[in-house]
Amino acid sequence: MSGLLRPAREPDWFDAIPKVELHVHLEGAIPLPALFELVRKYDSDAAGSLGDLEARFRYRDFPHFIETWVWKNGFLRELDDFVFIAEAVARDLREQHVLYAEVFCSPPDFAARGLPIGGIVEAIRRGLNRVPGIVVNLVADLVRDSGPERAGRTLGALAEVKGSGVIGIGIGESEHAFPPAPFAAVFERARGLGFRTSAHAGEAAGPSSVRDALATLRADPDWVLPDG
């Protein structure tokens, strides 16, 4: 969630040069003031101050990071919330002189709220389109924890909104519990639909997970994404 806690500083040469951002997660890059607005929208008692919110993102360990990630996602409840955060993230990137970005999003994480995959993607695109001067394409996470059958349904929904700038699919979350091989057929179908394919690998299952992502998923080699 680096976008949440990017420290304020005086502009320098790095800010001024044009850049590309090839791996950022929409739900993890919400600028802190924007997230504060969402928290106040749904639970004013939990909001506290902006400083209180910032303190929540000082992680003790990886489990605490996951706990905080889930807590933060709880304030994305309506399609308009995705319009709001997409615009905020795009503006934050543009202020850093990012001219092109590939942004991951995880629509299946919000299925429990009854938000449709395609509706979320289209809402994100509406927010992105509000910010001129930056081109943003989307990479949608199939979310391995949902299993390959659900991933296949997610892929079908994504194919219907491919024109909203979805250029690829990925697979993230609990790789130690959900190895890549069962998702091979979904990835093959994704390539047939014209998507680039990526995989988060090596975060929690070691080098063998990276090898399996390449061998069984046949993920594009330059799109296998170790985060550690």
Summary of the structure (lengths in Angstrom):
residues: 228
radius of gyration: 17.4
end to end distance: 13.4
largest distance: 49.1
contacts: 708
relative contact order: 0.11
helix: 54%
strand: 14%
